[in-house]
Every structure is written in structure tokens, then in C-alpha cells.
Amino acid sequence: FVRCCGHCMICIWSCLSCFFCCCYCGKQQVQEEGVEDASRVRECCRWIRRRMEVRWYWFHLAVQAGFLSRECILISQNGWHDDTLVTVSFVAMCLTYLIVSTEVFHFSSVRNFNEVTKTTVDGLLDMLLLPINIGFFCYICVRKIRLDPLHHDTPIISTIVESAEIWEAWSLWSVLGLFVAVVDVESRRDPGSRDFVVPFKNLSLQGVRTWVLMIVAITATRLLTALAESRAPTLCFSISQSCESCTALYEHYIHLAAASVNFILCSFALAFVFTFEHSFDEYLKPIGPFWKFWGVKGVVSVTYFQWLVLSYGPFNLDHKSIYLFHCLLCVLEMPLLAVVHATC
């Protein structure tokens, strides 16, 4: 360990030395040797800045690795054999993380080719990171319910599950953004189609963007309600001048309307993306849009109908069991989704 730390310090010092040498000593040399060296120094500094720039996807994966490490410590404290469901969920999360990290590494090597490539790859990375994000939210719910059954808070658990929908909506927006970028470039070669492409592109983007913003607003409202009930139980009693809790008020006055609007906007968003992909299939054929769209759309549809079956099916499950099995199935499905994204 000490040897590895020493090597890391040597590498960091070498990079800093190279940076200061290029940006300071090189400038001194420029004054003596001329414009050609000035260009070389600027290129050297630009190259170093690009290498030192923090990539958002690596930062995201580093945060996920930190969360996994923390979860490993928590499970170790309770014993790996004490709860099989939590252990299986953690193994599925680690497998998903390895698959996603491998694919992110492959795409990161071509991301900085030019600005168009950077935008396109960022859209693909949003889709690639979808399994690890949804899996993490659902795993937290499984661990919370199984290892802390007496103190788990149902409103907080439900809010965590619903928070995963934000990344689903964002990924669908990225899919549409990728399709729009490709169609926009290809349609420039056919001026006659521009009159149809531009308005339909704007309509589709606006529809999906509205769904994303609505999901964020609904989730934020639900989160604030759950936090208020957990941290300030009497707040809602004082504001509403009634005996109903914050969760009861949310279920009474907001939940049904929010769920209806969310369902309608989700349906429109999926219809926009599906229609856009079908209408411009000739332009999109080189990037193979089928699995990119259905990889994200499948998550939205499967998780929704999975929840309906568990809630209203013939199983007679209580709220705790519904959340547990729904989240457990989602965690186990994420490695399969990661493989679909990696191979298609």
C-alpha cells in the first residue's frame, strides 16, 4: 500500500512539474526563440488541461464506487449470510457496475474527437449509466427494508423508488437528443425534408422535456413531504389545521392528479420518441436505434407493469412486501439491461 502511494505521489509530482515547465519555463523560452515555440507551448498547455479535466462520467462512477464500498462495510457489519436477499442484490449491483464501467471506458476513448462526437457520446453515456443508477436506488430500498425493518420509513422508501424515474426520463431525453442530432445532420443533405424535420423535432423535444420537468417537480414534492413528516411531524398539522399527516395530505390532494399527469406525459413522451424513430428510420439506420430506444423504454414499461402486478395482482401483499419485491426484481434486472446496452 505504501509503495503504491509512493508511486502515485511521484506521478502527481511529475505531472505538476511538466505543467509548470510547459506553462512557465516554456514562455521564457518563447521570448528568445520566437512564435513557433509559442504555438508549441500553447498546444502543450492545452493538452495538459484536457488530461487534467474532470470527466463527469468518471466522477459519477467514482461516487457509485464509494457508495458500493460503504454498502459493503454495512453488510459486513451485519454478516454476509444473515440476509440472502441483500447479499444477492449487492452482487447484482457489483456485476452491473463492472459491465457499465467497461462500456464507459470504451466510449470515453472516442468522446473528445470533436464537439459533435462529444455531444453524441454523452447521450450514449446517459443510457449506459441508467442501469447502475436505477439499480442503486432499488438496492438502497432492499437493504433498508431487510436490515432495518423496525425503523424503515415507508414514505421515504417510496420517494427513493420514484426518484429512479428521474434518470429514466433523462435517459429517454438523451435517446431522443441522439436521434435528433443524427437526423438533423442527415436531413441537411435533403433540403426538401427540412420543412417536416424541424417542427417535428421541436415538438418531440418539448414533449419529452415537459415530462422530465414534471417528474422532477413531482419527486421533489414527494421528497419534501416525506422529510417534513419524518423531521417535523407536527408541521403539516399546523399548516392544514387538521389531524392529517403530510403523507395523508399528499395522498388526498396531490397524488392522484400527479400520477395522472405523469402517466399522460410519459405516454406522450414515449409516443414522440417512437414516432420520431419510425418516421426517420432511413436516417437513423446506421446507428441501430431499435435497441437504444427499447433498452430505455423497456425499463419504463417493465418497472411500471411490474409494480401494477405486485400491487393489484393476486398476491395480497402489504406495502412493505410490494416495495421489497419490486426493488429486488429491479436490481436483478439491471445486469441484463446493462448487457443489452453493451451488446446492442
N, C-alpha and C positions, 0 to 999 in steps of 0.2 A: 504493500500500500504506500509506504514512504517513498519507494523507488518510483512508483507511478506519479505521485505528487511532485517529485523532483523533476521528472521528465516534462510534466505539464508546465511547471514554472519556467523551465528552460525554453519551451516552445513559446509561451506567452512573452517572455523577455525578448526572444528573437524576433517575434512579430512586431513588438513595440519598437525595437531598435531599428528594424527595417523601415518602419513607418516614419520615424523621426529622421532617419538618414535620407530617405527619399524627399520628404517634405521640407527639411531644413538644410541639410548639407547640400542637397541637390540644387536648391535655389542659390546657394552661394556659388556653386559651380556654374550655374546658368549665367551669372553676371560676367563670368570670364570667358565662357565657351560659346554663348550665343543662343539663337532661337531654337535650333534643333534640339538642344538639350532641354530647353524649357518644355517643349512638347513631350519629350520623353519623361520628364519628372511629373508633369500633369497626368500623363497616362498611368504612370506607376502609382501615384496617389489615388487615382480613380479606381484602379484595380484593387488596391488595398481596402478602400472604403466599401467596395462591393463585397469583398470577402468578409469584412467585419460587420456588415449589415445584418441585423437580426431578422431571420426569416420567420414569418408569422406561423407557418405550419410546423416548423421545428419547435418553436416556443410552445405551441399548442400541445404537441406530443410530449414535450418535456413536462408540462403541467400534468398531463394524463399519467405519465410515468411516476411523478411524485404522488398522485392520488393512489395509484396502484400499490406503491411502496407503503403508503400509510395503511391501506386496507390489509395488506399482508401482515403488518405488525398487529393490527386489531384482531385478525383471525388467529394469529399465533398466540395471542394472549388468552383467547377462549379455547384454543385447541382445534387442530385441523379436522379431527374426527368427531367433534361434538355436533356439528351440523353439516350433513352431506350436501344439502341444497346450497348453502353459502359457498362451500368449497367448490362444487361443480360450477356455480356461477362465476366464481373468481377465475377458475381455469379457463372458462369460455371467454372471459374478458381478456385474459393474457393472450390467448390464441388470436382473438380479434385484433389486439394491439400489434402483434407481430406481423400479421397479414397486412394491416393498414400501413404500418411503418415501412414495410418493404416496398409497397406500391408508391408511397410518398417519396421514398428515396429515388425510385426510378424516374418519376415525373420531375423531381426537383433538378435533375441534371440538365433538363432542356428548358426550364422555366425562363431563364434570363437571356434567351436567344434574341428576342426583340420585344417591343411593347405589346404587340398583338399576341404573341406566344405567351407572354406573362399573364395577360388577361384570360386567355383560354385555359391555361393550366390551373390558374386559381379557381376557375369554375369547376374543373375536374377534381381539384383537391377538396372543395366543399363536399362533393359527392363521396369521395373516398373516406373522408373523416366522419361521415354520417353514422356508420355502424359503431364506432368507438364512442361517440357522444351519446347516442340513444342507449347503448349498452351500459354506459356508466350510470346514467340516471336510473335505469331499471335495476342495476345491481345494488345501488345505494338503498333502494326500497326493499329489496330482498334481504339485505344484511340488517337493515333497521328493524324489519318485522320479525326476523328469525332470532337475532341476537339480543334484541331489546324489546321483547313482546309486551312488557308491562308499561313501558313508557313511550311507545311509539305514538305519534300524533297523526290521526287519520287525515285531517286537512292538509298537514304538511306533506304527507306521503302522496296524496292525490295531486298536490301542486307540483311536486317533483316529477311525477309521471307526466303531467300535462306540459311541463317545461320542455320535455323532449320534442314536443310538436313544433317548437320554435325552430329547431335545427332541421326538422323535416321540411317545413315551409321554406326555410332559407335554401336548402339543397334543391328543392323544386325550382326556386327562383334562379339558382345558378344553372340548372339544366336549361331553362328557357333562355337565360342570358347566353349560354354557349350556342344554342340553336340560332338565336338572333344574330350573333356575331358571324357565324358561318353563312347564314342566308344573306346577310347584308353585304358581305364580300362577294358572294357568288352572283347575287342579283345585279350587281353593277355591270356585269357583262351582258345583261339582258335588260336594257332600259325600258322595254315595254312592260315588264313585271313590277317596276318600282312603284307604280300608282297603287298596286294592291299590297305590296310588301310593307311599305312604310306605315300606312294607317293600321293594318292588322298587327304589325309588330308593336306599335304603341299601345293598342288596345290590350293585347296579351300581357305585355309588361305591366300595365296599370292594374289589370285584374289580379295578377299574382302578387304584385306589391301590396295591394289593398289587403289581401289575405294575410300576408306576413305581418303587416302593421296591426291588424285586428287580433291575431294570435298573441302578439307581444302585449297588447293592451289587456286582453282577457287574462293572460297568465300573470301579468303584474298585479291586476286587481285581485286575483285569487291569492297570490302570494301575500299581498298586504293584508288581506282579510285573515289568512291563516296566522300570520305573525301577530296581528292585533289580538286574536283570540288566545294565542299562546303566551304573549308577553304582557298584554294588558286586557285581562278578561272582562273588566267592567267598562271598557271604553265604549263598546257598542251599546251597552245598556244605557249609558249616559247620553249618547248622541241620539239614539232612536226613541228614548223614553219608553222602552218596552222591556219585556223579560226574555226577548230572543237574543241568542248569541250572534256573533259575527257570521259564523258559518250558516246558521239558520236564516239570517237576513240575506246572505248571498244566494242561498238555495231558493229563497222565496221570490226575490225581486230581480235577480241578475242571471242566475244560472240558465234558466230555460231560454231566455232571449239570447244570451251569449252563445249557447250551444246551437241554437237555430241559425243565427247569423254565421257562426263558424262553419257549420255544415254547408250552408248555401255558398259561401265564399270559397270553401275548399272544393266543392263540386265545380264551380265556375273556373277555378284555377286549374284543376286537372283537365277540364274540357278545353281551356285555352291552350295548354301545353300539348295535349293530344292532337287537337285540330291543327296547331301550328306545325307539329312534326309530320302529320299526314299530308298537309297541304304543300309542304316544301320538301317532300321526301326525295325528290330528284337532287336538290341542292345538298341535303344532309346525308345522302347515302355514303359518301366517303368516310364519315366519322362513325358510322354504325349507331344511329340514335336509339334503336329499339331497346337494347338492354340498359342504356344510360337512363332512359325515361322510366322503364318498368322497374329498374332497380330501386328508384326513389318512390315511384307511385305504389309499388308493391308494399313498401314499408307502411305508407299511409293507409292503404286499404286493409292489409292483413292485421295490423295492430288495432284498427278500428273495429273490424268484424270479430276479431278475437275477443275484444272487450265486450261486444254485444253478446256473444255466445256465452261467455263466463257470467255475465250479469243477468241475462234473461233466459238462458238455456235451462235444461232440466237438471241442473246440478245442485240447486238450492244452497249456494254458497253465501256466507256472510261477507261483509265489506272487506274484512281483513284477508280472507282467503281469496277473494276476487283479485285484490291488488297483488297478493303474493304470487298466484299462478300466472297472472297476466305479465308481471315483471319477469318472472322466471322464464317463461316462454320467449319473451322478447330478448333476454340475454342470450339464450341458447340459439336463437335465430340469427343473431348478429354475425357470428363467424361465417354462416352460409351467405349472408348478404355481402360480406367483405370478399369472399371468394368470387361471387358473381361480378362484383365491380373489378376485381383483379384480372379475371379471365376474359371479360367481355368489353 
